[in-house]
C-alpha cells in the first residue's frame, strides 16, 4: 500500500497500526539523520494541535500520536499542551495554496505557562505537510511567544507538494 493509503487509513479510518508503522519509519529516518549529524537534536517535540471540535470528530490527534511515538523511539520529550488551536477551520484538502495561508492567521495560541525555560530547539510534528501553511503559522506563534531564541524544525511523515510549489517563509 502506498504511503498515502497508510496515512488515509491512520487519519480517517482510525487504523492505529498504520500510524505506528508510519511513526516507526519516520523515527528510523530521523534517528539515522541524527546519528550522522545531519540534523540537530531537538529538546522538545510539539505536535500540531487539532481544534477541539475536530478532535471530537476524529477521536484522536494523529500528530500527537506520531509525536508520542517519536518521543518513545528517540528518547525525546514531547509536549502536546503548550500549543492550542483556537480557530476551527474546514479541512484544507481542497483549498489552494493561497487559501491555506490566508486561513491560518491567528489560528494557534501558545500558552506561556507551559513554556519550559532553557528550551531553544523544537521540532513541530505533523502527519502531512502540503504547502507549509500550518507549520508556518504554528512556528510564527511559537517565535512570537517564546522567551529567547528558537530553532524550529518540522517533522512530518509525508510532504505532499504540488508540482513547482515553493515553501517561502
C-alpha positions as CSV (number, residue, x, y, z in Angstrom):
1,X,0.0,0.0,0.0
2,X,1.4,3.4,-0.9
3,X,2.1,5.9,1.9
4,X,-0.9,8.0,1.1
5,X,-3.1,4.9,1.7
6,X,-1.5,4.3,5.1
7,X,-1.9,8.0,6.0
8,X,-5.6,7.8,5.0
9,X,-6.1,4.6,6.9
10,X,-4.5,6.2,10.0
11,X,-6.0,9.6,9.8
12,X,-9.6,8.9,8.6
13,X,-10.2,5.3,9.5
14,X,-8.6,5.2,12.9
15,X,-6.1,2.5,11.9
16,X,-3.6,2.9,14.7
17,X,-1.4,0.1,13.3
18,X,-0.9,2.1,10.2
19,X,0.0,5.1,12.4
20,X,2.6,3.0,14.3
21,X,4.2,1.9,11.1
22,X,4.4,5.4,9.7
23,X,5.8,6.6,13.0
24,X,8.4,3.8,13.1
25,X,9.5,4.7,9.5
26,X,9.8,8.4,10.4
27,X,11.6,7.6,13.6
28,X,14.2,5.4,11.8
29,X,14.8,8.1,9.2
30,X,15.3,10.8,11.9
31,X,17.5,8.5,14.0
32,X,19.8,7.9,11.0
33,X,20.0,11.7,10.3
34,X,20.8,12.4,14.0
35,X,23.4,9.6,14.1
36,X,25.1,11.0,11.0
37,X,25.0,14.6,12.3
38,X,22.6,15.7,9.5
39,X,20.1,17.2,11.9
40,X,20.2,19.0,15.2
41,X,18.5,17.1,18.0
42,X,15.5,19.0,19.3
43,X,14.9,19.4,23.0
44,X,11.1,19.2,22.6
45,X,8.6,17.8,20.2
46,X,5.4,19.7,19.7
47,X,2.5,18.1,17.8
48,X,0.3,20.3,15.6
49,X,-2.8,20.7,17.7
50,X,-6.3,20.0,16.4
51,X,-9.2,22.2,17.3
52,X,-11.4,20.7,20.0
53,X,-14.3,20.2,17.5
54,X,-12.1,18.3,15.0
55,X,-10.6,16.3,17.9
56,X,-14.2,15.2,18.9
57,X,-15.0,14.3,15.3
58,X,-11.8,12.3,14.7
59,X,-11.4,10.9,18.2
60,X,-7.7,11.4,18.3
61,X,-4.9,13.8,17.1
62,X,-2.8,12.0,14.6
63,X,0.1,14.4,15.1
64,X,0.0,13.8,18.8
65,X,0.2,10.1,18.4
66,X,3.1,10.4,16.0
67,X,4.9,12.8,18.4
68,X,4.3,10.4,21.3
69,X,5.7,7.5,19.3
70,X,8.8,9.5,18.2
71,X,9.3,10.6,21.8
72,X,9.5,7.0,22.9
73,X,11.5,5.8,19.9
74,X,14.1,8.6,20.1
75,X,14.1,9.4,23.8
76,X,12.9,12.9,23.3
77,X,10.4,15.0,25.3
78,X,7.0,15.8,23.9
79,X,4.5,18.4,25.0
80,X,1.0,18.4,23.5
81,X,-0.4,21.0,25.9
82,X,1.7,24.1,25.1
83,X,0.0,25.0,21.8
84,X,-3.7,25.3,21.3
85,X,-5.7,25.7,18.1
86,X,-8.2,28.4,18.8
87,X,-10.0,28.8,15.5
88,X,-12.0,26.0,13.8
89,X,-11.4,25.6,10.1
90,X,-12.9,23.5,7.3
91,X,-10.5,20.8,6.0
92,X,-7.7,22.2,3.9
93,X,-7.5,19.3,1.4
94,X,-9.5,21.0,-1.3
95,X,-8.1,24.5,-0.8
96,X,-5.5,26.3,-2.9
97,X,-2.1,27.4,-1.5
98,X,-3.3,31.0,-1.2
99,X,-6.5,29.9,0.7
100,X,-4.5,27.7,3.1
101,X,-2.1,30.5,4.1
102,X,-4.9,33.1,4.3
103,X,-7.0,31.0,6.7
104,X,-4.1,30.3,9.1
105,X,-3.8,33.8,10.6
106,X,-4.3,33.7,14.3
107,X,-5.2,30.0,14.4
108,X,-2.7,29.0,17.1
109,X,-2.1,30.2,20.6
110,X,0.9,29.3,22.7
111,X,0.5,29.1,26.4
112,X,3.2,30.9,28.2
113,X,2.6,28.9,31.4
114,X,3.6,25.7,29.6
115,X,6.9,27.1,28.3
116,X,10.0,25.4,29.6
117,X,12.9,27.7,30.2
118,X,16.1,26.7,28.5
119,X,14.4,25.1,25.5
120,X,15.6,26.6,22.3
121,X,15.4,23.7,19.8
122,X,11.9,22.4,18.9
123,X,10.5,20.0,16.3
124,X,6.9,20.6,15.2
125,X,5.4,17.2,14.4
126,X,2.6,16.6,11.8
127,X,1.4,13.8,9.6
128,X,1.5,15.6,6.2
129,X,2.9,18.9,5.0
130,X,1.5,20.2,1.7
131,X,2.0,24.0,1.5
132,X,3.7,24.6,4.8
133,X,0.9,27.0,5.9
134,X,0.2,25.1,9.1
135,X,3.8,24.7,10.0
136,X,4.5,28.4,9.3
137,X,1.5,29.6,11.4
138,X,2.5,27.4,14.3
139,X,6.2,28.4,14.0
140,X,5.3,32.1,13.9
141,X,3.1,31.7,17.0
142,X,5.9,30.0,18.8
143,X,8.5,32.6,17.8
144,X,6.2,35.4,18.8
145,X,5.6,34.0,22.3
146,X,8.8,32.1,23.2
147,X,11.3,33.6,25.6
148,X,14.6,33.7,23.8
149,X,15.9,32.3,20.5
150,X,14.2,29.4,19.0
151,X,15.3,26.9,16.3
152,X,12.3,25.1,14.8
153,X,12.3,22.0,12.7
154,X,9.2,20.4,11.1
155,X,9.0,16.6,11.2
156,X,6.3,15.0,9.1
157,X,5.5,11.6,7.7
158,X,4.9,12.9,4.2
159,X,5.4,16.0,2.2
160,X,2.7,16.3,-0.4
161,X,4.0,19.2,-2.6
162,X,2.1,20.2,-5.7
163,X,4.4,20.4,-8.8
164,X,6.5,23.6,-9.0
165,X,5.5,24.7,-5.5
166,X,7.8,26.7,-3.2
167,X,7.6,26.9,0.5
168,X,8.5,30.5,1.3
169,X,8.5,31.9,4.9
